[in-house]
Amino acid sequence: MSKLAMRKVFDNQELRALGFKILLQIHDELIGECPKENADKVAEILTSVMKESAKPVVQVPFKCDATIETHWYESDYSDVLNNEY
């Protein structure tokens, strides 16, 4: 299902127009980047695309949460980042 979602995200023209690019796929997560000014809109579209991607194959509803960070693992290591940089 992750591969279906990745394909749908990659093919989504609206995400492309907003400058979104997939950087990594880790288990069931996609990590990507986009311009700061488009982050909220990208998160909204990305969540929708990922939740809907398996509908033709699976009838179970899916949950998808998007988080917007300025640095990878910022929420986990914000104290270290603030002290170091």
C-alpha positions, 0 to 999 in steps of 0.5 A: 500500500505504501508503494501505491501511495508513493505512486499516487503522490508522485503523479499528483500534479497539484503537489508538483505545482506546489514544489513537493518532492518525495525524499525518503520512504521509511516503512509507511512514512513519506518524507518530502520537502516543499517551499515553506509557504506551501507546507500547509496546502501540501500537508492537506493534499498529501494526507488526502492522496495517501488515505485514498490511494488504496481505496480501489484495492482495500475497503478499510479506512486509513488514517494518515497524519502529516507533520510539518518540520523545518528540520528532520527530527526537529520535534525529537531533537529540538533542544539539541538543535537549539543548543548546537545551532 
